[in-house]
Amino acid sequence: MITTPLNLNNNLPLTCSRKGTCCHGNLVYLNPWELVQLANEKKISSKEFRNQFCEDGGIQLKFKGKQDARGKSACNLYTDDFGCSVHKGRPLACRLFPIGRQIKNNEIK
């Protein structure tokens, strides 16, 4: 993984490129509000969404879809011909990609 330290003068171009980079091989945790937003985008109940697209009781998105060229599995909400099937309702972690947390020596940085 490449890590780039940022400072207050850096520009953060966070415009979605719709290439699916954030949709493969990542760990995305959800809060209850995000789960409801995702369910609304899929036009199903929160319970149905949790059962179909989440793990660990609804707090984590499943990444068990088709693998990309790097061998990373896609999010179960990703579609080959379109990209993220819930793009308008995607979670904050997806919206902020590639910004993320690192764990070093058991500390989240």
N, C-alpha and C positions, 0 to 999 in steps of 0.2 A: 504494500500500500504506500502511496506517495502522500506525504504530509507537507502542507505548505503553511507555515505560520503566517498569520495576518496581523496587520496593524491598522490603526484608525484611518490611514490614508489610502488603503486598498479599495478598489472598486470590486463589487460583487455582482457579476452579471448572472443573475439567477433566472433568466428567461428560459422556459422549458424548450428544449430542442426536439422533443418528441422522438428521440432516438432509442428510448427504452433502457438507457444506461442505469437509471435509478430503479428500474423494474426487475433487475436481475441480481441475484446473490446478495441481497441486503436483509437486514433485520429491522422490521418496522413495527414499533409498538403503538397501540391505539389507546386513546382515552375514550370514555363513554360517548362524549359529544361527537368525536370523529367516527365512531362506529355507527351512530345514528345517521350522520351525513352520508356515509358510504352506502348504507342500506337505502336511504332515500334516492341516491343516484341510481342504484340497481332496481329501484321500485319494488323492494321486498321488505319484509319486517326485519327489525334489528336481530331478532332471534334467528331468522332464516339466514341472514348475512353472517352472523357469528358462526352458525353451524356449517355453512358452506365455505367461507373464505378465511376463517380465523383458527388459531390454535391457542392453547393455554387459556381456555374459557373466554376468549374474545379479546384478549389484550395484545395479540400479535397476528399480523397478516401471514397467511401461508405463502411460502415460496416453493411450490412444488410443481411448477409448470415446466414447459419445454426449456431445455438448456440452450444457451447462446453459444457462440463460437469459443468463448473462454471456458465453457463447461459450467457456467453459473445458472442455476434454475430461476425461472421467471416467477414473478408474483402471480398468484392465481387470478388476478384481475387484469393481467396483461393479455392483449390479443395481438397476434402477429401482424395482421393487416392494418391495425388501427393504433395500437399502443395502449395506453391506460384506458380501461373501459369506464373508469369513474373519475376522469381527469378533473372535472369541475369540483368534485367533492373530495379530492385526494387529501390525505393527512398532512399535517405540518412537516413531518419528517421528509415526505416526498417533495413538498413544495420547496424546501430549503436545500435539497440535494444539490451539490455534493458536500455541503457543510455537515459535519457530523461530530460525534464524540469518539474519543479514543480511550482505551483502557490500557494503562501502563502500570505495572507493579500493583495490580488490583485496585488502582485508583482511576476513576472516570475523570478525564481531562477535557 
